[in-house]
Amino acid sequence: MINSNNVLSENKCIHLDRLDVLYGVLPPFHSFGFSVAGMFPILAGVRVAFYPDPTDSFALAEGIDRWKVTLFCSAPSFLKGVFQAAKTEQLKSVRYFITGAEKCPQELYDRVEKLGAHVRIIEGYGITECSPIISLTYPNVPPRGVGHLLPNVELCIIHPVTQEELPLSSEGEICVRGPNVFSGYLGNPRTPFIEINGKKWYRTGDIGHLDEGKNLIISGRLKRFAKLGGEMISLGAIEEVIYSELIRQQRISADVPSLALVADERDNSKSQLILFTTFSIDLNEVNEILLQAGFSRLIKISAIRPIHQIPLLGIGKTDYRSLQTMIA
């Protein structure tokens, strides 16, 4: 779902210049690609250049230089590839690298910072059912989490189990409402809404909170949590710790998806953590990384599955559903 209100709200958050050129490389079948590379240039009056393959990093870098692109929108996975392939002079025209669909790693912020003070990363958070953007980091504000809510978007936090409304500063399931939120699924197979104090809110399925600066901090997908040792554990947090340590050891590159963690919950009495990797690593070594990072001894990887490559969705995110079918 895309609506003009969401696109016009984006326009209020980012200063545009009449000479700006946006690079449309994301697939139009995805809401991020259709909204940012399709509707946004038309409604904002911005010139746009298109390229059909976001994985062709060398061609993307050449296109940025050829068309003097100033606004480059891409998921972090594809953006990593561009930085790996591009020469520094090919990127000198870019003002904003606009990214979303998954968490933007610190390595990308560091690489953009090296390009100079004139260039920034703008990180967004959104969901297809919300047209899709909910929040953005603003260019003139130090980035924190996924930034501030777009104009006209309201937020509440609920307990993911009891559905009790929580303070906005408390960790819980993120719920939103506003003119960008859809009205429901065709055929009404299920309702994704919850009513609180007479207002209807869309349940995003994401866990997070607002910090003291009103920045939205995302902890992860509710589906990306597993119950281990009687507590809810973020699979994304475990995955990130392993990634960070192995990158620090120069065992893997931050530019290539090398591992992914899923939970095998077929046995209702006990979840097992399965780590898929494209490289060789010992099970004891992985669990020692978690132990040194401060995780409980109850939080352990149960098995490591070697795989040729980590499957990705069209937008560049890890395809956890495909990995889940491999263990089923």
C-alpha positions as CSV (number, residue, x, y, z in Angstrom):
1,M,0.0,0.0,0.0
2,I,1.3,3.5,-0.9
3,N,-0.4,6.8,-0.3
4,S,0.6,10.4,-1.1
5,N,0.4,11.5,2.5
6,N,3.4,9.3,3.4
7,V,5.4,10.5,0.4
8,L,4.7,14.1,1.1
9,S,5.7,13.6,4.8
10,E,9.1,12.4,3.6
11,N,9.5,15.6,1.5
12,K,9.0,17.7,4.7
13,C,11.9,15.8,6.5
14,I,14.5,16.1,3.8
15,H,15.7,19.3,2.1
16,L,15.7,18.9,-1.7
17,D,17.5,20.8,-4.3
18,R,16.3,21.5,-7.8
19,L,19.5,19.8,-9.1
20,D,18.9,16.6,-7.1
21,V,18.9,13.3,-8.9
22,L,17.5,10.2,-7.2
23,Y,18.8,6.7,-8.2
24,G,16.0,4.2,-8.4
25,V,17.5,0.7,-8.0
26,L,15.1,-1.1,-5.7
27,P,12.5,-3.5,-7.2
28,P,9.0,-1.8,-7.8
29,F,7.2,-4.9,-6.4
30,H,8.4,-3.9,-2.9
31,S,6.8,-1.0,-1.1
32,F,10.1,0.7,-0.3
33,G,11.2,0.6,-3.9
34,F,7.8,1.7,-5.3
35,S,7.3,4.5,-2.8
36,V,10.8,6.0,-2.7
37,A,11.9,5.3,-6.3
38,G,8.4,5.5,-7.9
39,M,6.0,7.9,-6.3
40,F,8.5,10.1,-4.4
41,P,10.2,11.6,-7.6
42,I,6.8,12.3,-9.2
43,L,5.2,14.0,-6.2
44,A,8.4,15.8,-5.1
45,G,9.4,16.9,-8.6
46,V,12.8,15.2,-8.4
47,R,14.7,13.9,-11.4
48,V,15.3,10.1,-11.3
49,A,17.6,7.6,-13.0
50,F,16.7,3.9,-12.9
51,Y,18.8,0.7,-12.9
52,P,17.2,-2.7,-12.8
53,D,19.6,-4.8,-10.8
54,P,20.6,-3.6,-7.2
55,T,23.1,-6.5,-6.9
56,D,25.2,-5.3,-9.9
57,S,27.5,-3.1,-7.7
58,F,30.0,-2.1,-10.3
59,A,27.3,-0.9,-12.7
60,L,25.5,1.0,-9.8
61,A,28.8,2.8,-9.0
62,E,29.3,3.7,-12.7
63,G,25.7,5.0,-12.9
64,I,26.1,7.2,-9.8
65,D,29.0,8.9,-11.5
66,R,27.4,9.1,-14.9
67,W,24.1,10.6,-13.8
68,K,25.6,12.6,-10.9
69,V,23.3,11.0,-8.4
70,T,22.7,12.9,-5.2
71,L,20.1,10.7,-3.5
72,F,20.8,7.0,-3.4
73,C,18.2,4.8,-1.9
74,S,19.1,1.2,-1.1
75,A,18.9,-1.5,1.5
76,P,22.1,-1.9,3.6
77,S,23.0,-5.2,1.9
78,F,23.1,-3.6,-1.5
79,L,24.8,-0.4,-0.2
80,K,27.6,-2.5,1.2
81,G,28.2,-3.9,-2.3
82,V,28.4,-0.4,-3.8
83,F,31.0,0.7,-1.3
84,Q,33.0,-2.4,-2.0
85,A,32.9,-1.9,-5.8
86,A,33.0,1.9,-6.1
87,K,36.0,4.2,-6.4
88,T,35.7,7.2,-4.0
89,E,35.5,9.7,-6.9
90,Q,32.5,7.8,-8.3
91,L,30.5,8.7,-5.1
92,K,31.4,12.3,-4.8
93,S,28.1,13.6,-6.1
94,V,25.9,11.8,-3.4
95,R,24.4,14.0,-0.6
96,Y,22.2,11.4,1.0
97,F,22.4,7.6,1.2
98,I,18.8,6.7,2.1
99,T,18.5,3.2,3.6
100,G,15.9,1.0,5.2
101,A,14.3,-2.5,5.2
102,E,16.9,-3.7,7.7
103,K,19.2,-2.3,10.4
104,C,22.0,-0.2,9.0
105,P,25.3,-1.4,10.4
106,Q,27.9,1.0,11.9
107,E,30.4,0.1,9.2
108,L,28.2,1.9,6.6
109,Y,28.0,5.0,8.8
110,D,31.8,4.9,9.1
111,R,32.3,4.6,5.4
112,V,29.9,7.4,4.6
113,E,31.6,9.7,7.1
114,K,34.9,9.2,5.3
115,L,33.3,10.7,2.1
116,G,33.1,14.1,3.8
117,A,30.9,16.4,5.8
118,H,28.6,17.0,2.9
119,V,27.2,13.5,2.8
120,R,24.8,11.7,5.3
121,I,23.0,8.4,5.8
122,I,19.3,8.7,6.3
123,E,17.9,5.6,7.9
124,G,14.3,4.8,7.8
125,Y,11.9,2.3,9.4
126,G,8.7,1.2,7.9
127,I,6.2,-1.5,7.0
128,T,4.3,-2.3,3.8
129,E,1.0,-1.8,5.6
130,C,2.1,1.7,6.6
131,S,2.8,3.0,3.1
132,P,5.7,2.1,4.1
133,I,7.7,4.8,6.1
134,I,7.1,5.3,9.9
135,S,10.2,7.1,11.0
136,L,13.4,8.7,9.6
137,T,16.7,9.9,11.0
138,Y,16.9,13.6,10.1
139,P,20.1,14.9,8.2
140,N,20.8,17.7,10.7
141,V,20.4,15.6,13.8
142,P,22.9,13.0,15.1
143,P,21.5,9.6,14.1
144,R,19.9,7.5,16.9
145,G,17.9,4.4,16.4
146,V,15.6,4.8,13.4
147,G,15.0,8.5,14.1
148,H,11.8,10.4,14.7
149,L,8.3,9.6,13.6
150,L,7.0,11.2,10.4
151,P,4.5,14.0,10.8
152,N,0.9,12.7,11.5
153,V,2.2,9.3,12.7
154,E,1.2,8.4,16.3
155,L,2.8,5.7,18.4
156,C,1.9,3.5,21.4
157,I,3.7,0.6,23.1
158,I,1.9,-2.5,24.4
159,H,3.0,-5.6,26.2
160,P,3.3,-8.3,23.4
161,V,1.5,-10.9,25.5
162,T,-1.0,-9.1,27.8
163,Q,-1.6,-6.3,25.3
164,E,-1.5,-3.8,28.2
165,E,-0.5,-0.3,27.2
166,L,3.0,0.6,28.4
167,P,4.9,3.9,28.7
168,L,6.5,4.9,25.5
169,S,9.9,4.5,27.1
170,S,9.3,0.9,28.0
171,E,10.2,-2.0,25.7
172,G,7.2,-3.6,24.0
173,E,5.4,-4.1,20.7
174,I,5.2,-1.0,18.6
175,C,1.7,0.1,17.5
176,V,1.1,3.0,15.1
177,R,-1.8,5.0,13.7
178,G,-2.1,7.7,11.1
179,P,-3.2,8.5,7.5
180,N,-0.5,6.3,6.1
181,V,-1.8,3.1,7.8
182,F,-3.9,0.8,5.7
183,S,-7.5,-0.1,6.6
184,G,-7.1,-3.9,6.5
185,Y,-6.4,-7.0,4.4
186,L,-8.6,-8.1,1.5
187,G,-11.1,-10.6,2.5
188,N,-10.4,-9.7,6.1
189,P,-8.6,-13.0,7.0
190,R,-7.4,-11.6,10.3
191,T,-7.2,-8.2,12.0
192,P,-3.8,-6.7,12.6
193,F,-5.3,-3.9,14.8
194,I,-5.9,-3.4,18.5
195,E,-8.2,-0.8,20.1
196,I,-6.9,1.2,23.0
197,N,-8.9,4.0,24.6
198,G,-11.2,4.2,21.7
199,K,-8.4,4.4,19.0
200,K,-7.5,1.7,16.5
201,W,-3.8,0.9,16.3
202,Y,-1.8,-1.2,13.8
203,R,0.3,-3.8,15.6
204,T,3.7,-3.8,13.7
205,G,5.1,-7.0,15.3
206,D,8.3,-5.1,16.1
207,I,9.7,-4.6,19.6
208,G,11.1,-1.3,20.6
209,H,10.6,2.0,22.6
210,L,11.2,5.8,22.4
211,D,14.3,7.1,24.0
212,E,14.6,10.4,25.9
213,G,15.2,12.3,22.6
214,K,12.0,10.8,21.1
215,N,14.0,8.6,18.8
216,L,12.5,5.2,17.9
217,I,14.8,2.4,19.0
218,I,14.0,-1.0,17.4
219,S,15.1,-4.2,19.3
220,G,13.8,-6.6,16.7
221,R,10.9,-8.5,15.2
222,L,8.6,-10.3,17.7
223,K,9.0,-13.3,15.4
224,R,12.7,-13.0,15.8
225,F,12.5,-13.7,19.6
226,A,12.8,-17.2,21.1
227,K,12.0,-18.3,24.6
228,L,15.1,-19.8,26.2
229,G,15.6,-20.6,29.9
230,G,12.3,-19.0,30.7
231,E,13.1,-15.6,29.1
232,M,12.6,-14.0,25.7
233,I,15.9,-13.7,23.8
234,S,16.4,-11.6,20.7
235,L,17.8,-13.7,17.8
236,G,19.0,-10.5,16.1
237,A,21.0,-9.5,19.2
238,I,22.7,-12.9,19.3
239,E,23.4,-12.8,15.6
240,E,24.8,-9.3,15.8
241,V,27.2,-10.2,18.6
242,I,28.6,-13.1,16.6
243,Y,28.9,-11.0,13.5
244,S,30.7,-8.2,15.3
245,E,33.3,-10.5,16.9
246,L,34.1,-12.4,13.7
247,I,34.4,-9.1,11.8
248,R,36.7,-7.9,14.5
249,Q,38.8,-11.0,14.1
250,Q,38.8,-10.5,10.3
251,R,37.3,-13.9,9.9
252,I,34.4,-12.6,7.8
253,S,33.6,-9.4,5.8
254,A,30.9,-6.9,6.8
255,D,30.1,-6.6,3.1
256,V,28.9,-10.1,2.5
257,P,26.1,-11.9,4.4
258,S,27.9,-14.8,6.1
259,L,25.7,-16.1,8.9
260,A,22.0,-16.2,10.0
261,L,20.4,-17.5,13.2
262,V,17.0,-19.2,13.4
263,A,15.2,-21.0,16.2
264,D,13.9,-24.5,15.9
265,E,10.7,-24.5,18.0
266,R,9.2,-27.8,16.8
267,D,9.7,-29.2,20.3
268,N,7.4,-27.0,22.4
269,S,9.3,-27.8,25.5
270,K,12.7,-26.4,24.3
271,S,13.8,-24.1,21.6
272,Q,17.1,-24.8,19.8
273,L,19.2,-22.2,18.1
274,I,20.5,-23.1,14.6
275,L,23.3,-21.0,13.1
276,F,23.7,-21.1,9.3
277,T,27.1,-20.1,8.1
278,T,29.0,-19.8,4.8
279,F,32.3,-20.4,6.5
280,S,33.8,-23.0,8.9
281,I,33.5,-22.4,12.6
282,D,33.5,-24.6,15.7
283,L,30.3,-24.8,17.8
284,N,32.3,-24.4,21.0
285,E,34.0,-21.3,19.6
286,V,30.6,-19.7,18.8
287,N,29.2,-20.4,22.3
288,E,32.3,-19.0,23.9
289,I,31.8,-15.7,21.9
290,L,28.3,-15.5,23.4
291,L,29.6,-16.3,26.9
292,Q,32.3,-13.6,26.7
293,A,29.6,-11.1,25.5
294,G,27.7,-11.6,28.7
295,F,25.0,-14.0,27.6
296,S,23.8,-16.6,30.1
297,R,25.2,-20.1,29.9
298,L,21.6,-21.2,29.0
299,I,21.9,-19.2,25.7
300,K,23.8,-21.6,23.4
301,I,23.9,-22.4,19.7
302,S,22.7,-26.0,19.4
303,A,23.9,-26.7,15.9
304,I,25.8,-25.1,13.0
305,R,24.6,-25.7,9.4
306,P,27.1,-25.0,6.6
307,I,25.4,-23.4,3.6
308,H,26.7,-22.2,0.2
309,Q,25.2,-18.7,0.6
310,I,22.7,-16.9,2.9
311,P,19.4,-16.6,1.0
312,L,18.2,-13.0,0.5
313,L,14.8,-11.4,-0.3
314,G,14.5,-9.1,-3.3
315,I,15.0,-6.1,-1.1
316,G,18.3,-7.5,0.3
317,K,17.1,-8.7,3.7
318,T,18.0,-12.2,4.9
319,D,15.3,-14.7,4.0
320,Y,14.7,-16.3,7.4
321,R,11.6,-18.1,6.1
322,S,13.6,-20.1,3.6
323,L,16.1,-21.0,6.4
324,Q,13.3,-22.0,8.6
325,T,12.0,-24.5,6.0
326,M,15.5,-26.0,5.8
327,I,15.4,-27.0,9.5
328,A,11.7,-28.2,9.2
